[in-house]
Amino acid sequence: MPHEKDFFVSNQFSESDLEILLNFQKIKNSKKIKDIISRKPEMENENQFLLDVAKNLTFNKNKLFRKRDDANSELINLWLSLIEKKSLNTYLKGNTKVFTDLDFENLGIIASLSRDVQSIHYISRILKEEYGIILIIEKSFKGMKLEGCTFCLPNKTPVIGLSLRYSRYDYFWFTLMHELSHIALHYDKLDTPILDDLDIDTETDVEIEANRAAADSLIPREANRAVFRTFNEPDSLISVCERFNIHPIIAAGAVRNKHKNYVIFSSLVNSIDVRRELGFNE
């Protein structure tokens, strides 16, 4: 008879344990390993960091809301796994307000911060401390076709990830407002990540609604006609922006997208490099 304190020890791994170990080794052998390690928090153990990423990589595989069946999917899953790890670390550090709701008035208030270019340096703090939303900016992997993502942590805290795929100020703000619009409109869907490649025209209700809410928050509807008539007329655009209190780069980007003409206002929209402003090296 075994002693009552004896216990059975199994050396068998579960299927998910084995997959985590395989993903860990896959990351270690990846051509992007130096890039991945460069994203590690300074004081964190390298192997623990990679193991946590491997765990997220494993559990994300079957739950992605939108992804294309190509090599890009692996990069997206890796990037999303980094966002999940860093968002949890951010939450555990404290000072995150309990999320209750995000309405259209809130969207307008947040969008108004775009009038100050310095807002890109403090928007993460505002979202965390005043709205209960965690924003993680994690530079895109080379070849990854994704602007952003939105999902909830297990405790229902909403998270936004931005990739800075494009470094323009107007694109930063439209992507951010698009993801915030998902939280305002589709919070009940965020147990599964919503992944956004905004270069793809979509006809899904979820994306159409988020696009419309983002556009309306940045440029009020009463300003639309005046803004979109300023086709390649910088002086007129600036005058309209002063009247409606809109940042000229935001308006210029909207005009370019409306007319599908990405030559007009080029010097204006390229005058701010968000990656450089935030200290992300190419």
HELIX and SHEET records of a PDB file:
HELIX    1   1 GLU A   15  LYS A   28  1                                  14    
HELIX    2   2 ILE A   33  ILE A   37  1                                   5    
HELIX    3   3 GLU A   46  ASN A   60  1                                  15    
HELIX    4   4 ASN A   72  LEU A   92  1                                  21    
HELIX    5   5 PHE A  104  SER A  112  1                                   9    
HELIX    6   6 LEU A  113  ARG A  115  5                                   3    
HELIX    7   7 SER A  119  ILE A  126  1                                   8    
HELIX    8   8 LEU A  127  TYR A  131  3                                   5    
HELIX    9   9 TYR A  169  HIS A  186  1                                  18    
HELIX   10  10 TYR A  187  LYS A  189  5                                   3    
HELIX   11  11 ASP A  205  LEU A  218  1                                  14    
HELIX   12  12 ARG A  221  PHE A  228  1                                   8    
HELIX   13  13 PRO A  234  PHE A  244  1                                  11    
HELIX   14  14 PRO A  248  HIS A  259  1                                  12    
HELIX   15  15 SER A  266  VAL A  269  1                                   4    
HELIX   16  16 VAL A  274  GLU A  277  1                                   4    
SHEET    1   A 4 ILE A 134  ILE A 137  0                                        
SHEET    2   A 4 PRO A 158  LEU A 162  1                                        
SHEET    3   A 4 GLY A 148  CYS A 152 -1                                        
SHEET    4   A 4 ILE A 194  ASP A 196 -1                                        
END                                                                             
